[in-house]
Amino acid sequence: MYAQWVQDENALPGTAEWNIGNLGDQHAIEGFFDTTSATHGDTVRLFVSTNAPAFHVEAYRMGWYQGLGGRLVWSSPETKGRIQPPPTVSTQTNMVDTAWQQPLRIDITDDFVPGCYLFKLVSSDGHGRYVPLTIRDDTNHSALLIMNAVTTWQAYNQWGGYSLYWGTSQGGQTFANRARVVSFDRPYEVNGAPQFLAVELPLVHLVERLGLDVSYATNVDVHRDPSSVLSHKALVSPGHDEYYSTPMRSALEGARDQGVNLAFLGANAVYRQIRYADSPLGSDRHQICYKSADDDPLNRTDPQLTTVNWRDAPLNRPENQLIGAQYESNPVQADMVITKPDNWVFANTGLQAGAKLPGVVAGEYDRYTPGPGVPPNVEILAHSPLVCRGKASYGDMTYYSASSGAGVFDVGTQAWVQSLGPPSQVQSVIDITTNLLTTFARGPAGASHPSQPTNQTSSPSGITASPND
């Protein structure tokens, strides 16, 4: 359950220098890797554009490190800066892509201890951006596997004017003019790692502070090697994990059915199907999601790969068949209300029935909704009244035990991971997450903690998700 190497790593001197003080203008400095993850022995290519005369790169492994959050692992020499060519936009799919040149080649040596990394680009005139990279250890059959949700990062990435949600038009940004394909061959917007920092990094801090036995991978890695999940006792999905290919979903379903625990620490997980295509830089670099069966050309030739919501035709596989609850809507801001304080996830928290965790149900939320294929033994641990888009509903935290002995937990709110750290830190959230992770790290949680189905009939509230959720 615990790993000495994680404890030893986090005892090393940390630093807060990984933080960026000045972003500069939108294109002051920015970059991307030719891969979402790497392992020892790989050489990765880092493409950088800057209007400064020179730049260098600092690689930080993110962890606890006495509360400082990162450790400097590697620095590059000062390198001549260059402004890279502007991106292209596909006329058919509005995919933004780049053809940047002269990458910085970085050898992933043993100095790069496996983990989540932020490569900090620092221009000679003092501006900075992040480029995230996950360092894997495919031989480490750790208790926990944390899966960085890079497909969701890319879906929301507006760099170049187009994401899977919005696209540039004469009237401004519109959903109709959104991209149908997004490319990993471009930087992330804002600071270069906005989703990782907001809804994943606080979880990394907690896991490494506890010294738990952990490995890291991206969901692209799980797509490529679905069987890799079977090497662990639990897979942990962080705060926003919305976009799944068929191999990704099959990986999680297969793992659950063979006793691997699944923890969903967000909301709106496994909501949309995607598929991949290759780019000039490598395989699985173009992420396809039409969000409309009529628009997707594969709907006519291979309907089960149509890129629509999993619950919609022609797929008809709602996410609650796997997760136990399913996404309902957003935006929301409400207290989480505990309803089953005797459940093991609340052990030693002191929480009683009706206890409220202030503001923890926020952003997007899930709700338990029975239906065909939904596990019959779902236990509702928190049932939180809320109002979303003017209509009353509930957000639910759920748990169920599979016949294999696996436990499947869904926290049901997008704000959970944010609540693990400042400025919105909630101690009860830390305690519950610690109980969850330590229990799931021991092995099939459903065997020792079978779920007690909640005697509650839940029906849809009438709140519907909009197409651009």
Helices and strands as residue ranges (DSSP letters): H 4-10, E 29-33, E 37-39, E 43-50, E 54-62, G 65-67, E 70-75, E 79-80, E 88-89, E 96-97, E 104-107, E 115-123, E 128-136, E 144-148, H 150-156, G 159-161, E 167-169, E 172-174, E 181-183, H 194-199, H 201-210, E 214-218, H 219-224, G 226-231, E 234-237, E 243-245, H 246-257, E 261-264, E 272-279, E 282-288, G 297-299, G 303-305, H 320-323, E 326-337, G 344-346, E 356-367, E 379-388, E 391-401, E 407-410, G 418-420, H 427-440, H 445-448
